[in-house]
Amino acid sequence: MRLIQTLVPEGKREQVIDALDDADVDYAMTDETSRREYSDIAYIPTDVDSVEGLLEELRSVGVERDGYMIVSDVETIVSDDFDERMAQKEDDEADDEDDEEATPADDERIPQEELQTKAQNLSRSTRNYIALTLISAIVATAGLLQDSAAVVVGSMVIAPLIGPAMASCVGTVISDDALFREGIRSQLIGLIVAIISATLFAAGYRATLAPDIELLLIQQVAERAHPGLLSLAIALGAGTAGALSLTSGADEALVGVMIAVALMPPAAAVGLGIAYVDPTLAVGAGVLVLVNLLSINVAGVATVWLRRYKPTHWYDAREARRLTGRRLLLFGLAILVLTSFLATSSLAARENAQFERTVERVAETSTDNLLSVDFEYEATLLTQQPHSVTIHVAADEPPSAVELRERIRKRTGADVPVRVVNERITVA
């Protein structure tokens, strides 16, 4: 429920009363006693779905131009009459099958003015925003170094990245350029702070505790160095969920964790790559950050637009549609270009998996005492290429490494060094 309070300018009382009567809503009018250019204050309790229509009616009689309106959240209204009116309204809307404007996308949608205010409050890069981003980046970096999924998830909980992302999406759809620019600015500030924080923390860790460490052998790090196409689905889902939570008035804190999933660990991985001078990690994680950032914005803009939000003034609607389409096109093209890198990584991962299965089958047919097969890969900027194979057996006569290498070359087309380790097991 919402309560609309509006100051009625001098000479507008009768027009406001007529507009509210035509809208068939409950309202109360009291005298305005501040002796300014207002005559009355109108109080209008209503449901969330009716707020935008009522505000539009009040604008049409000049209330917004000469006065101002306040929309506040209401916990409860104790009134049998009001409850009956709301129930009757719901029944009428359910029976109205000819209303072309009623769509499923409008269900449980907060008013546009409320959405815009929430987005403005979330868009600002305040000291708390910067501090939480810094702390989150350091915790994420520590989690990556420890190969601890729990610590990485904990860093996402405190990351405040959902606000700016959703602000830029709302600003695009309702043609609020200032809101869009502030959202983009805050997103960039957040990512820069995260990467710099992660770099400095990792550099300190390298200088004091671990000067030589193979980052790509850490699973949590390797996942960000060579991301696949599934990362795109995660980012699109995060953007959609964030926009739905914001436009429905739900608590966006939990959904913000999903936004952070797509941005914070990759940003921390970029910092690790810079600190340890690992171009493979820095470039791979950097591409992932850019793809995720663009995907979140594309999904958010599309979701807000599908929820049928539009500029306050009708003459801005056409320009807003054009601007939304242009930004979606630009973001989409950028995603396609960057996704080609993810596709390359995914294809390489698939080929490597096939290579491992083939090598294991060759090893199994070469000996009855196979223990395990280990693979080593050589990392490039976007992919990993097979570098060597180590086959562990426990046999009186182990298979020849030369013969195994030739069989693997014929089956896979990859000529890689093969080492056979015979681990004889004796029982005393």
C-alpha positions, 0 to 999 in steps of 0.5 A: 500500500502507498500514501500519496500526499500532495500540496495543492497550489492556489486555484487548483483545489477544484481541479484536484478534487474532480481528478480524484473523484474521476479516479474513484479513490478515497482521499482527504483534504486539509488546509495548508497553513504555512501561508505559502502559495498552496491552499490544501494538502491532499492525502490519498491512500491507494494500492501500488498498482494505482500510484502511477495513474493517480500521479499522472492525473495530478500532473495533468492538472498542474500539481507537479508543475506548481507544487510537489507530491510525496509517495510513502510506503504504508504498513497497513490501513485499518478500514473495512470500507477501504478493504472492500473497495480494494477487493472490488477493484481486484474483482473488476480488474480480473473480469476486464478481459478487454484491457490491452494494457494489462500484461503479466509484466505489470504484476507486483510492479512498484511505481516508476517514481519510487523506482527512480528514487530507489535507483538514485539512492543506489547509484551513488559511489559513497564512502561506504560503497568504496569501503565495502568494495575494497573490503570485499575485494581483499576477502575475495583475493584471500579466498582465491589464494586459499582456494576456499569457495566459502571465503569467496562467497562471503566476499560476495555478500558484502559487495555493494555492486547491485546498486550502480548496475541497476541505476544505469539500467533504470536511467536508460529506460526512463531517459534519465541521463544523469542517473545513467551516467552516475550508475556507469560511473559508480560501476567503473569506480567499484571495479577499479577500486576492486582491482587495485585493492586486489592487486595491492593485497596480492603484491603484499602477499607475494612480497612477504609470504609466497613469492613463487606460486603457480596461480593456475594450479589453484582451482578457484583461480583457474576457473576465472583464468579460462572462463567458459560460455556458462559465465555469460548465462550467470551474468544474464541471470544476475542482471535479470534477477537484480532488475526484477527485485528492484522493480518489484520492491523486494529486498535486493540485498540477496540478489546483490550476491548474484551480481557480485558472483559475476563481478567480484571474484573475476576482478580479484583474479585480475588483481592476482594476475597483475601482482604475480605478472601472469598475463594469462590470468589477468587477460582471461579474468579481465575478459570475464569481468567485461563480459559479465558487466555488459551482460548484467546491464543488457539483462537489466535494461531489457527487464526494466523495459519489459516491465513497461516503465517509460519516461514521465513525460510522453514527449520523452518516450520516443527518444527513450525507446531509441536510446534504449535500443541503441544502447542494447545494440552497442552492449550486445555487439560488445558482448558478441565480440568478447564472447568469442573469447569465451567460446574459444576457451569453452571449445578448448576445454571441450577438446581437452576433456576429449583428449583426456578421455582418449588418453585414458582409454589408450592407457587402459588397453595398454596395461591391466594394472593402471593406477592413474593418469595425470595431465599437465597443460601449458597455458596461453592467453585464452586456452590451455594446450596439453603439455605432457602425460604421466601414466602411473602403473603397477606392473612387472612389465610396464608399457613402453612410453615411446609406444604409448606416445605414438598410440596417443598421437595417432588417436588424438593428433597431439604429440605430447611427451609421455612418462610411465611411472611404475609404482610396484606395490609390495606386501610384507 
